[in-house]
Amino acid sequence: LLGAKMMTKVLSPPSVTSCNDNEKTTEGGERPRHTQTHVTFSRPCLIQVAHENCAIAKQGYYVNGKKCEVEVKEALSLAMQSSKAYHYAKPISPLSKEGGLYYRTKFHIYKGSSIEAASLLVQNGGHIGVLNSASGKTPGGKWFKGTLSQEDVICRASLLFPCLEQFLTDSNSMYGVNVSNDEFLYSSSSCCIYSPYVPIIRQDDNVKPRLLDKFFLADILSMPAPNAFVLARKKNGMLEEEMIFRLRRALTLFANHGCTDLVLCAFGCGIHGNNPQMVASFWEQLFSSSEFEGKFQTVVFAINPLRPGNYTAFKQVLHGAECS
């Protein structure tokens, strides 16, 4: 991919501090849950975090681990006011039709969450963009239920939820279109919401994400992935066309908003059933094209550790054989 410009690397996740290392049970007396992998989580704690984030958004500040107040009111207000909904029928044209070649793009494959990957990119000092494989019908997906999807994690670690929730009653936004249209009952449209400079206020931790001493900002594009179980049964090639259309749409929006460093994902390769090799190949095609070659400084593919098949596929397709 991109010849000499392709520098694929596997990154190691940062260490994570749980809500209380000295306690064997979580608040409410429930022991942290152990899945079939190394991941441990406490649903009551994660539900509590969701409500805490809503309170933080309302009051405009939080108190960090050093007992200092951290103001987020202005940052959140700007993110909400700048958030924009894009209708599926409205084309998104690149601001510049010429190719990139502004950067010698570095590509990384990261076994961890999008928030963890974004926190590693902060040191670059660039403009971070994160792709959120979002629910097309409910702001934040099931984050109020303490679940572990990508969108759940992003909402718990950031103040994205109020940026999305404000579009819930807009009939022309992602939620209104997908809920009211039978065509999108089982596979949401390519409607999306772009939220610039969203405050990231927590470290990603499945037990209880702790509040950061200082928040950082990232653009977050919330877009539903196509449902392979539905579209694959329709006309031949429809799934592939829809997938690459959405990936191109995402990269165009990131480029138009001036993002230099991206956190992408195995888009739709979880419950939506898309083939990870297909999705990785489409990413490869787009970054090899004159439209996006050299447009971004760093691209990190954050792959859920709970889905090792996705990780393997992305390493194979994107030539990330060397691990370090």
Buried (B, 14 or more C-beta within 10 A) or exposed (E): BBEEBBBBBBBEBEEBEBBEEEEEEBEEEEEBBEEEEEBBBBBBBBBBBBEBBBEBBEEBEBEBEEEEEBEBBEBBEBBBEBBBBBBBEEEBEBEEEEEBEEBEBBBBBBBBBBBBBBBBBBEEEBBBBBBBBBBBBBBBBBBBEBBBBBBBBBBBBBBBBBBBBBBBEEEEBBBBBBBEEEEBEEBBBBBBBBBBBBBBBBBBBBBBBBBBEEBBBBBBBBBBBBBBBBBBEEEEEBBBEBBBBBBBBBBBBBBBBEBBBBBBBBBBBBEBBBBBBBBBBBBBBBBBBEBBBBBBBBBBBBBBBBBEEBBBBBBEBBBBEEEE
